[in-house]
Every structure is written in structure tokens, then in C-alpha cells.
Amino acid sequence: SSLLMATSVLVVSVGLVLLALWSFAGVWRFPDALPRVWTLRSWAGEASNLWATGLRATIIALSAATLSLALVLASLENEYRNNRRATRLAWWTIYVPLLVPQIAFVGGLSVLFIRFAIDGTLWAVILVHMIFTYPYIYLTLSDPWNTFDTRYLSVARSLGKSVNRAFWTIRLPILLRPVLAAFALGFAVSIAQYLPTLLIGAGRQPTLTTEAIALASGGNRRVIGTYALVQTLLPLIVFALANLVPKLLWANRAGLQVRSVE
């Protein structure tokens, strides 16, 4: 597993370096190992569109991940309070968007959104992204949530705390790290959505992904590298924050710090 992780990190790192090289490359001819000329022309020429599509993609991803996370937390907490577990039908419902090709049902969703005259709007794109972010967040968070030691909650209840107060002050702070990791995964999934964004957005809500794929058919590797680099860095930043925030918040709480196993 360590070898696989190291290989994955190496591949991703090499990909990021190549994207960065192409985005800043000027004249780069064979057989030169590196560009002869470095330039910011690609960044300057695409700055306004990068900002517009990047901001839109970030708003959509933050909204879809936040709403999906809220629904997942409500679902898991409801299961705990009512002593229930997700049924087989519920699991199939969660898995269907991950197993069925998007083209098989996104077209039908597009017709539905057109029928209600909400196609092409930002909220329509956010809603369709939630179809894909919710399953990933649920699957990521369900195991940590169900294996949580509920004796902490029992002690809190015995000391007079309500169920809701125990949820906000005991369970959520302890599970902050997996909650933020699930949110970061949902954000990355939303950033990567192409077909739902294109069909439901009706081409009126372009994001970094739709622009990058459109540019991929062209031959300008410098512009492609610029968009692909920003598209890659956005989820990377959110994952880094998801890892950093618990360390900063719980810096003085040793019990909430992740310890390496020797």
C-alpha cells in the first residue's frame, strides 16, 4: 500500500509539474528538455476567463458540497437517533449515480429541468451536482460516523446536555477531520463534473472543467495547461485546508490529534 501511495503521489506530482511547465512555456522545441523562453502570456491572455469560470466552479462546488454534507449529517444522525440503518434500497439509491453512466440519465434530468424552466441556471447546476457529491460524501463519512464511540454522548446526556447540544459540541468536533475530508472529496467531485454541467447548465454556466475539455480539442498546450493546472489546484487547496484546519483548531487537544503508529 505504501508503494501504491508513493506511486500515485509521484504520478500526480509529475502531472502538476508538466502542467505548470506548459502554462509558463514560451518557445519549447524538440529536443530541448525545458522551454527556452518563459512567459506569462497564457496566464495574461486567459486571466479574465480563468477568474470567471474559476469563481463559478468554486461557488458551484462549495454549494453542492455544503448542501450534500448537511443532508448526509442529517441522514446519519437520524439513523443514530432512531436506531436505524440504511436499507438495501437506500444503498442502491446511493450507488446508482456512481454505477450508471451519466449519459443514461442526465439527458432525462435535462428534459425535467427544461419542463420546470430552471435549466441553464446556477442553482440547477448545483442541484444536479448534488446527485454525485451526496453519494461520495455519504460513503466517506458513514464508517467514521457509525464507529464513533457513543459513550461520549451518553456521558454528555448524563451531565444534562440535550441530544442536539451533544451533537454540536461532542460528536461534530471529534469527527471534524473526517467531516472536512468528506467535504473536500465532494468539492473535488463537483469540480470534475463535465456532462451534467454542460447539459443542465445549457452551456450558460461554463466552469473550468467545461472550458478545459473544450480546449483539449485544440492544439494550444499552453492554454490547456493553464486551465488544467487551476482545475487541479482548486481541489488540492481544499484538501490541504481540510487537513490543516483540525490541526490548528485542536492544537491544544492531544486526544484529537492524529498520531503515527510505530
C-alpha positions in Angstrom: 0.0 0.0 0.0 2.9 2.4 0.7 4.4 1.7 -2.7 1.0 2.3 -4.4 0.6 5.6 -2.5 4.1 6.7 -3.3 3.5 5.9 -7.0 0.2 7.8 -7.0 1.8 10.8 -5.4 4.7 10.7 -7.9 2.3 10.5 -10.9 0.2 13.4 -9.7 3.3 15.4 -8.9 4.8 14.8 -12.4 1.5 15.8 -13.9 1.3 19.0 -12.0 4.9 19.9 -12.9 4.2 19.3 -16.6 1.0 21.4 -16.5 3.0 24.2 -14.8 5.8 23.9 -17.4 3.4 24.2 -20.3 1.4 27.1 -18.8 4.6 29.2 -18.5 6.4 27.9 -21.6 7.2 30.1 -24.5 9.4 28.6 -27.2 9.9 24.9 -26.5 11.2 22.9 -29.4 12.4 19.3 -29.6 14.9 18.1 -28.3 15.1 20.8 -25.6 14.4 19.4 -22.1 13.0 22.7 -20.9 11.5 25.7 -22.7 14.0 28.2 -24.0 11.7 31.1 -23.2 9.4 31.5 -20.1 6.4 33.7 -20.4 3.1 34.7 -18.7 1.3 35.3 -22.0 -1.0 32.3 -21.5 -2.0 33.5 -18.0 -2.4 37.1 -19.0 -4.5 36.3 -22.1 -6.9 34.0 -20.1 -6.9 35.8 -16.8 -10.4 37.2 -17.1 -12.0 33.9 -18.3 -10.0 32.0 -15.7 -11.3 34.2 -13.0 -14.9 34.0 -14.2 -15.0 30.2 -14.8 -12.9 29.5 -11.7 -15.1 31.6 -9.4 -18.3 30.0 -10.9 -16.8 26.5 -10.5 -15.8 27.3 -6.9 -19.3 28.6 -6.0 -21.0 25.6 -7.5 -18.6 23.1 -5.8 -18.8 24.8 -2.4 -22.6 25.0 -2.6 -23.1 21.4 -3.8 -20.6 20.0 -1.2 -22.1 22.1 1.7 -25.7 21.1 0.9 -24.7 17.5 0.4 -22.8 17.4 3.6 -25.7 18.9 5.5 -28.0 16.2 4.1 -25.5 13.4 4.9 -25.1 14.6 8.5 -28.9 14.8 8.9 -29.3 11.3 7.5 -26.6 9.7 9.6 -27.8 11.5 12.8 -31.4 10.4 12.1 -30.2 6.8 11.7 -28.4 7.0 15.1 -31.3 8.7 17.0 -33.9 6.3 15.6 -31.6 3.2 15.8 -31.9 2.5 12.1 -29.5 1.6 9.4 -29.8 2.3 5.7 -31.8 -0.3 3.9 -30.7 -2.2 0.8 -33.0 0.0 -1.3 -31.4 3.1 0.2 -27.9 1.8 -0.6 -28.9 1.1 -4.2 -30.3 4.6 -4.4 -26.9 6.0 -3.2 -24.9 3.8 -5.6 -27.0 4.3 -8.7 -25.4 7.6 -9.7 -22.0 6.1 -9.3 -22.7 2.9 -11.3 -24.9 4.1 -14.1 -23.2 6.1 -16.9 -24.2 9.8 -16.7 -25.3 10.0 -20.3 -28.0 7.4 -19.4 -30.0 9.7 -17.1 -28.6 13.2 -17.2 -30.4 13.7 -20.5 -33.7 12.9 -18.8 -32.9 15.3 -16.0 -32.2 18.0 -18.6 -35.7 17.5 -20.0 -37.1 17.7 -16.5 -35.3 20.9 -15.7 -36.4 22.4 -19.0 -40.0 21.4 -18.1 -39.7 23.4 -14.9 -38.0 26.3 -16.7 -34.9 26.2 -14.5 -32.4 24.9 -17.0 -29.3 27.0 -17.5 -29.4 28.5 -14.0 -26.7 28.3 -11.4 -29.0 26.5 -8.9 -29.9 23.9 -11.5 -26.3 23.0 -11.9 -25.8 22.9 -8.1 -28.7 20.6 -7.7 -27.5 18.2 -10.4 -24.0 18.2 -8.9 -25.5 17.1 -5.6 -26.7 13.9 -7.2 -23.0 12.9 -7.5 -21.5 14.7 -4.4 -24.0 13.2 -1.9 -23.1 9.5 -2.6 -19.3 10.2 -2.2 -19.8 12.2 1.0 -22.1 9.6 2.5 -19.8 6.7 1.7 -16.8 8.6 3.0 -18.5 9.7 6.3 -20.7 6.7 7.1 -18.0 4.4 8.5 -16.4 7.0 10.8 -19.9 8.1 11.9 -21.1 4.6 12.7 -17.9 3.6 14.5 -17.9 6.7 16.8 -17.8 5.8 20.5 -21.3 6.8 21.6 -20.3 6.6 25.2 -19.1 10.2 24.9 -22.7 11.1 24.0 -24.1 9.1 26.9 -21.8 10.9 29.3 -22.8 14.2 27.9 -26.5 13.3 28.3 -25.9 12.2 31.9 -24.4 15.6 32.6 -27.6 17.3 31.3 -26.8 18.1 27.7 -29.6 17.8 25.2 -29.3 15.5 22.1 -28.8 18.4 19.8 -26.2 20.1 22.1 -24.3 16.8 22.3 -24.3 16.6 18.5 -22.9 20.0 18.1 -20.4 20.1 21.0 -19.3 16.4 21.2 -19.8 14.4 18.0 -19.1 17.0 15.4 -15.8 18.4 17.0 -14.5 14.9 17.4 -15.4 13.9 13.9 -14.3 17.2 12.4 -11.4 15.6 10.4 -13.5 13.0 8.5 -16.3 15.6 8.0 -13.9 18.0 6.4 -12.3 15.2 4.4 -15.7 14.2 3.1 -16.5 17.8 2.2 -13.2 18.1 0.3 -14.0 15.0 -1.7 -17.4 16.3 -2.5 -15.8 19.6 -3.6 -13.4 17.7 -5.9 -16.2 15.6 -7.4 -18.2 18.7 -8.2 -15.2 20.4 -9.8 -14.7 17.4 -12.1 -18.3 17.3 -13.4 -18.5 17.9 -17.1 -21.6 16.4 -18.7 -24.1 17.4 -16.0 -22.7 21.0 -16.1 -22.9 21.2 -19.9 -26.4 19.7 -20.3 -28.2 21.1 -17.2 -26.3 24.4 -17.5 -27.3 24.6 -21.2 -23.9 26.0 -22.0 -24.7 29.1 -20.0 -22.7 28.1 -16.8 -19.2 27.4 -18.1 -16.7 26.1 -15.5 -13.0 25.3 -15.5 -13.8 21.7 -16.5 -16.1 22.5 -19.4 -13.5 25.1 -20.7 -10.6 22.7 -20.2 -12.3 19.9 -22.1 -13.3 22.3 -24.9 -9.7 23.5 -25.2 -8.4 19.9 -25.2 -9.6 19.5 -28.8 -7.4 22.4 -29.8 -3.6 22.3 -30.1 -2.6 25.1 -27.7 -1.0 23.1 -24.9 0.0 26.3 -23.1 -3.7 27.4 -22.6 -4.7 23.9 -21.9 -2.0 23.7 -19.2 -3.2 26.9 -17.7 -6.8 25.7 -17.3 -5.9 22.2 -16.2 -3.4 23.5 -13.6 -6.0 25.8 -12.0 -8.6 23.0 -12.2 -6.2 20.7 -10.3 -5.1 23.2 -7.8 -8.6 24.1 -6.5 -9.4 20.6 -5.0 -5.8 20.4 -3.8 -6.2 23.6 -1.8 -9.4 22.4 -0.3 -7.9 19.0 0.7 -4.9 20.8 2.2 -7.3 23.1 4.2 -9.3 20.0 5.3 -6.1 18.6 6.7 -4.8 21.8 8.2 -7.9 23.2 9.9 -8.3 20.4 12.5 -4.6 20.7 13.4 -5.0 24.4 14.0 -8.3 24.1 15.9 -7.2 21.2 18.1 -3.6 22.2 18.5 -4.0 22.2 22.3 -6.1 19.0 22.4 -3.7 16.0 22.2 -6.6 13.5 22.2 -7.9 14.9 18.9 -4.5 14.9 17.1 -3.6 12.1 14.7 -0.8 10.0 16.0 1.6 8.0 13.8 1.6 4.3 14.6 5.1 2.9 15.1 
